[in-house]
């Protein structure tokens, strides 16, 4: 049985020295996914930030995810963390908080940022994404007000579910360009959480496993 996780565990996980974030992310990366931006591309990637928002209800930490609406775009219908494009002069942490407020209605003043994970590059949208972890400061579950233009559904996922190895699965999917390849994902109810979001969550849960002593050696440098 997956052991419960506390906010102290989360804080310790985010402070781990010498943790190899990219290796942990690659555990949930589709085969042949580029991890770096191609050399020689003009200018730089667009910058964005996302938030792994945690809240505690019934003595259990939960992660808040969103499902995007169906639209004509590369990420239509996918499950993601709240977040979006960086708008200077705000910091990337402020971007994550602002976008979370705009998408699901949780005000920045109600969230404490606990730390940051490893940034990763998303090739289809040419974004360098910076993930943050934060906790809801209120009691129990937040009152969500989703922006229906950006959010089709809000998923409230017990953190212990993501920590359970049985939640991970792999299926062949048709990716951009028509290629069919095996893709790892987290099975959350009827939803498949894959791609960049799964990679971000993979680093987060592997850090927690390291703290709890349930990590596999592949998630940490030798």
Secondary structure in CASP SS format (residue, H / E / C, confidence):
PFRMAT SS
TARGET T0000
AUTHOR 0000-0000-0000
METHOD secondary structure of the structure
MODEL  1
X C 1.00
X C 1.00
X C 1.00
X C 1.00
X C 1.00
X C 1.00
X H 1.00
X H 1.00
X H 1.00
X H 1.00
X H 1.00
X H 1.00
X H 1.00
X H 1.00
X C 1.00
X C 1.00
X C 1.00
X C 1.00
X C 1.00
X C 1.00
X H 1.00
X H 1.00
X H 1.00
X H 1.00
X H 1.00
X H 1.00
X C 1.00
X C 1.00
X C 1.00
X C 1.00
X C 1.00
X C 1.00
X C 1.00
X C 1.00
X C 1.00
X C 1.00
X C 1.00
X C 1.00
X C 1.00
X C 1.00
X C 1.00
X C 1.00
X C 1.00
X C 1.00
X C 1.00
X E 1.00
X E 1.00
X E 1.00
X E 1.00
X E 1.00
X E 1.00
X E 1.00
X E 1.00
X E 1.00
X E 1.00
X E 1.00
X E 1.00
X C 1.00
X C 1.00
X E 1.00
X E 1.00
X E 1.00
X E 1.00
X E 1.00
X E 1.00
X E 1.00
X E 1.00
X C 1.00
X C 1.00
X C 1.00
X C 1.00
X C 1.00
X C 1.00
X C 1.00
X C 1.00
X C 1.00
X C 1.00
X C 1.00
X E 1.00
X E 1.00
X C 1.00
X E 1.00
X E 1.00
X E 1.00
X E 1.00
X C 1.00
X C 1.00
X C 1.00
X C 1.00
X C 1.00
X C 1.00
X H 1.00
X H 1.00
X H 1.00
X H 1.00
X H 1.00
X H 1.00
X H 1.00
X H 1.00
X H 1.00
X H 1.00
X H 1.00
X H 1.00
X H 1.00
X C 1.00
X C 1.00
X C 1.00
X H 1.00
X H 1.00
X H 1.00
X E 1.00
X E 1.00
X E 1.00
X E 1.00
X E 1.00
X E 1.00
X C 1.00
X C 1.00
X C 1.00
X E 1.00
X E 1.00
X E 1.00
X C 1.00
X C 1.00
X C 1.00
X C 1.00
X E 1.00
X E 1.00
X E 1.00
X E 1.00
X E 1.00
X E 1.00
X E 1.00
X E 1.00
X E 1.00
X E 1.00
X C 1.00
X C 1.00
X C 1.00
X C 1.00
X C 1.00
X C 1.00
X C 1.00
X C 1.00
X C 1.00
X C 1.00
X C 1.00
X C 1.00
X C 1.00
X C 1.00
X C 1.00
X C 1.00
X E 1.00
X E 1.00
X E 1.00
X E 1.00
X E 1.00
X E 1.00
X H 1.00
X H 1.00
X H 1.00
X H 1.00
X H 1.00
X C 1.00
X H 1.00
X H 1.00
X H 1.00
X E 1.00
X E 1.00
X E 1.00
X E 1.00
X E 1.00
X E 1.00
X E 1.00
X C 1.00
X C 1.00
X C 1.00
X C 1.00
X C 1.00
X E 1.00
X E 1.00
X E 1.00
X E 1.00
X E 1.00
X E 1.00
X E 1.00
X E 1.00
X E 1.00
X C 1.00
X C 1.00
X E 1.00
X E 1.00
X E 1.00
X C 1.00
X H 1.00
X H 1.00
X H 1.00
X H 1.00
X H 1.00
X H 1.00
X H 1.00
X H 1.00
X H 1.00
X H 1.00
X H 1.00
X H 1.00
X H 1.00
X H 1.00
X H 1.00
X H 1.00
X H 1.00
X H 1.00
X C 1.00
X C 1.00
X C 1.00
X C 1.00
X H 1.00
X H 1.00
X H 1.00
X C 1.00
X C 1.00
X C 1.00
END
